[in-house]
C-alpha cells in the first residue's frame, strides 16, 4: 500500500498538481511534509527543466 501511495503522490507532483491540494488528498496537515516525503526527481523532470530554461533564453533544447 505504501508503494501505491508514493506512486500516486509522485505522479501527481510530476503532473504539476498543486502541493496544497495533494497534501490534503493525502491527509497531511503540512504541505512541507508532503514535499519532504514525496518529492524526488522523476525521469521527465530534467527534460522539463531544460525546455523551460531554453524557452526563457529563446534557444532550442537539445534532445
N, C-alpha and C positions, 0 to 999 in steps of 0.2 A: 504494500500500500504506500509506503514511503517513497518508493521509486516512482510510482504513478503521480503522486503529489508533486514531487520535484520536477518531473517531466512537464506536468501541467503548468506549473509556475514558470519554468524556463521558457517554454514555448510562448506563453502569453507575454513575457518580458521581451523576448526576441521579436514578437509581433508589435512591439511598442505599446502594449497595454499600459494604462495609467497605473503607476505604482500604488497610489492610494486605493484605487478600485481593487487591484489584485490583492492588496493586503486585507481588505475587507472580505473578498471572496474566500481567502484562506483562514479567516477568523483571527487575524493578527490585529493587535491594538496599535502597534507601532510600525509604520511603513519602513522605517530604518531596519527593523528586524528582518522584514521580508527581503530587503535588498541585501543585507549581510548574509542571509541564509541561502538565497536562491540565485543570486547573480553570479555569472561567470561568462567567459567568452563563448558564444555559440559560433560554430564554424562560419556562419554568414555575417557575423558582426564585423569582422575585419574588412570584408568587401564593402559593406555599407559605409564604413568609416572612410575608406579610400574614395568612394564615389562622392560622399559629402564634401570632403576636402577638395576633390577635383572640381566639383561644382562651384565652390567658393572662388577658386582661382581660375576657373574657365578652362581647365585642361581636361583632356580626355583621359579617363582612368585606364591604366594598363591592365590587361587581362591576366 
